[in-house]
Amino acid sequence: MGREIWLKQVGLFLIYLFVQVLFFRNLTFFEGNVMVFPYIAFLILLPFGAMNMSILIVGFCMGFVIDIFYDSIGIHTAACVFLAFTRTQIMKWTAPTGGYELSEVPTIHQMGFGAFLVFVIPQIILHHITLFMIEAGSMAFMPKAILRGVLSTIATLVIVLAIQYLFYSNVGRRRI
C-alpha cells in the first residue's frame, strides 16, 4: 500500500472513530433498543485486497478504542475482530465470477446496489448480533439481544448507505 493510501486510511479511521464517539455514542431509539454503529463501515469498506492479518489488527484497534469511550469491557473489540475475521469469507461468497479487483474499495457505484447490500448486510448483522449477544451475557436475554441486533442492523445500514451516497462519486472513487 502506498504512503498516500496509507495516510488516507489512517485519516478515515480517525474520522469514523471521531464521528462514532461524538455523534452516535448516545444516540439510541426505541428506549435504547436501537443503536447506530457507523464506525464498522470503515472495516467493511476497506479495499478488497487488504491482508487478513491487517484487517484483524485494525478491527482490534478500532474495537478497543470504541470500548474505551463506551466504557465497555471488550464487547466492541470482540465484535470488530469477529467482523474482520468473517469479512474474507463473505467476500468469497459474494464475489462475482471474475472476482473482485483487489485494489478497489467496495462501493454501491462499483458493485451495484444489490451486490453491495448482499456484501454489507451479513457483515453488519454478524457484528451487531455478536455485540448484543455478548452484552446480554445470559441465554434468558438472547431473544432481546437478537431483536436489538436486527433493529440496529437496519439503522446502521441506513447510515452506511447515506455515507455511500454522500461521500462516494458515481464512478466509484472517493470524494474524501
Beta strands, then each sheet from edge to edge (+ up, - down):
strand 1: 28-29
strand 2: 34-35
sheet 1: 1+ 2-
end
